[in-house]
Amino acid sequence: MKQINIGIVGMGTVGTGIAKIMVQNKDIISARIGAELVLKKAADLDIERDRGIDFGPDLLTTDPFLVTDDPDIAIVAEMVGGTGIAKEVIERAIENGKHVVTANKALLAEHGNALFEKAENKGVALAYEASVGGCMPIIKTIRETLVSNRIEAVTGILNGTCNYILTRITNEGITFAEALKDAQSKGFAEADPTLDVGGFDTAHKLAIISALAYGMKINLDEIYIEGISNITPMDIEFAKDCGYRIKLLAIGKFDGNAVEARIHPTMVPFSNQLANVSGSMNAVSLTADGVGNMVLSGRGAGMMPTATAVLSDVADIARNILAGGGIRVPLRSYQAANIREVPIRPIDDIKTHYYFRFTVFDRPGVLSKIAGILGNHGISIKSVHQTERKLDGGVPLFMLTHRANEADVQSSLKEISALEVSTQNPVLIRIEEDES
Amino acid sequence: MKQINIGIVGMGTVGTGIAKIMVQNKDIISARIGAELVLKKAADLDIERDRGIDFGPDLLTTDPFLVTDDPDIAIVAEMVGGTGIAKEVIERAIENGKHVVTANKALLAEHGNALFEKAENKGVALAYEASVGGCMPIIKTIRETLVSNRIEAVTGILNGTCNYILTRITNEGITFAEALKDAQSKGFAEADPTLDVGGFDTAHKLAIISALAYGMKINLDEIYIEGISNITPMDIEFAKDCGYRIKLLAIGKFDGNAVEARIHPTMVPFSNQLANVSGSMNAVSLTADGVGNMVLSGRGAGMMPTATAVLSDVADIARNILAGGGIRVPLRSYQAANIREVPIRPIDDIKTHYYFRFTVFDRPGVLSKIAGILGNHGISIKSVHQTERKLDGGVPLFMLTHRANEADVQSSLKEISALEVSTQNPVLIRIEEDES
């Protein structure tokens, strides 16, 4: 039976997962691919740790370039992560004419344009299914299933840590701080959780998939990013009473001229499948002409789901090699010559539905003043709810709006703050209504 | 720009949809594939009807074999459906060395083994993404994403007509007959609805995907099939009170020795994503080692979703042709030499949870007798509920069981019927509990 030699740089959780699957499921992998995938060399700073696998002598090395430079290796899996040595490893492997598989969303979001061009020029694959949504075939679906469709929207829950925290707050009414602490103790959140709860990891993923979906260069800098740390049980509870759940959504939309690309806590109606994705699960909804919504959901992170995605890319490349052809599917979905710069619409220019929570003094005329300012900015109120509950010396005033423009909303909130009728800053959460 | 010539046999709804997309989205298809897809010839019995497309002269023909035999055509899309001429068209195209794309689940479920072998021997593709789940990439996900995983279960809502009818009964409390009539008037159900509501269409699809998932020959005959025509609003209401929705599920499970393959109305807990898939939408849940559950959902039928799936197959084949390689992905997921005969477990041997509804005379001792019979067969009752509501001279008695064996359940129900304490036959609905 033919062999395809693989090298792995970075034998942490995912790298070890890949090696484990290659051993445990060797039989079915060979029966499906028609060749044996062989781990030829693997690099890690720590080659002494027991990984529960018998690698045999000389397979592990501390030098990543012994992997990238090994003439017998056809496919290099970069599993280091981050934007440091990982970039060098990928570049060197490409220069050596090797196909590369990576799960490194941060690197691709920041340096993807140059890396993809490098791989395209060299005629090798740079595959990255594992960078977004774990084992869910989101990249394959955009590149290979929706080939004949104009994609209009990509909307997703792409960070398991945030979804876990929001689910805990939703189910138990605990605060963000409590839910975060719990997530950290269970290993669902890092000691420094900023990358996750600040929305940055989600932004890396949105940068990658919106570029793919719309045939544009990756543009991380223009993405609007707002994290989940200000979400309170009170907002979640009110949302629930109105038929919504609060999720950290990545929203990428294209109207043919400009792209909306934004990450923020979002109220999602129960009828939307994303509302029902809970715990550390991920999900992506794709909207395209002719097909409406298609939703993929599954485990977005973790050893085995990520290793599965890496191995699906490895299998794709192995099958190309065995079939004797070149690169079949353009790395960025569109042929390199068709990749454009598409402007990202500033957040001020978007139009959506809004939820506001004001905390106001309980006295006559306050509601009328607030409603007046919103009306002056053309913001139409859909529903208002004021409770008797005392909060920080005031009472909460909840509002849902019809479709409005973000800049108008921001101006209104500024004017309302200046009224000095509030005991707290207003809370704003955008709503993603079903469009049908 | 290079051209790939396509032929279509059967210019009904889906065939016309394919032609429409090829015209409307020509720009993006070319930008993604790097070649132009050209409709060279299309056959249909009716070539006079206005399809809203300008085909130019001589493109339409009434002779399907002018398509299959055209030396300029590389890919033939069989869109006739059924098991008659469609089979001949596919066989002839394969014999002529053409790649074939089909959406014909009935044909593949009945004659797929022979057709796949024919295509494998000839070295051409026989692609069928459109045969299951419309635009959802269920076949691609099994063949190309879960390459390194042992698939353990495939569970799906695969018939939009049934899901639409069950959703109407659930939401409005109408009867099956009323919901069916409504579905027929809205075009969601055929005049003769047997293929759909009897579960047969779902069985065709399960036959195809369980073969794919488990590397086995297609085996339609052994699939247990039960339709939805006996489902009543009362059962749906009780299910809801207990936290379940009733769905027509296709269930295909593999324990390494034998496959369970069954189609029947199923109580699905709200926490299961499939419970939240409503109306004519389809969804499939895939369970595999390491990745847990992954769910795909979307439009499972209709002109554009099906045409999209056909064109994703066409694009895959076109990319193979352009890259200059042979067939990359085995048609049946496993290499032909690895496809086995795997026994399908008889329905009597399955173990699952059950819902029973008895309609019994309202007199002392009845519950004890029924519970006694169940106990004698080792069936453990999880909950019992009896209402005062009169029904057909009796009162309904609802029961949920722990995991039990089907044969024991059937023997018990027979004994209970023989007691002559019931005014109606007992109702049995299987339950698919979350396994985690």
Interface residues (C-beta under 8 A of the other chain):
Chain A: G17 I21 M22 N25 I28 I29 A31 R32 I33 G34 E129 G134 C135 M136 P137 K140 T141 R143 E144 T145 L146 V147 S148 N149 R150 G215 Q273 N276 V277 A288 D289 G290 V291 G292 N293 M294 V295 L296 S297 G298 R299 M303 M304 P305 A307 T308 A309 L311 S312 A315 D316 R319 N320 L322 A323 G324 G325 G326 I327 R328 V329 P330 S333 Y334 Q335 N338
Chain B: G17 I21 M22 N25 I28 I29 A31 R32 I33 G34 E129 G134 C135 M136 P137 K140 T141 R143 E144 T145 L146 V147 S148 N149 R150 G215 Q273 N276 V277 A288 D289 G290 V291 G292 N293 M294 V295 L296 S297 G298 R299 M303 M304 P305 A307 T308 A309 L311 S312 A315 D316 R319 N320 L322 A323 G324 G325 G326 I327 R328 V329 P330 S333 Y334 Q335 N338
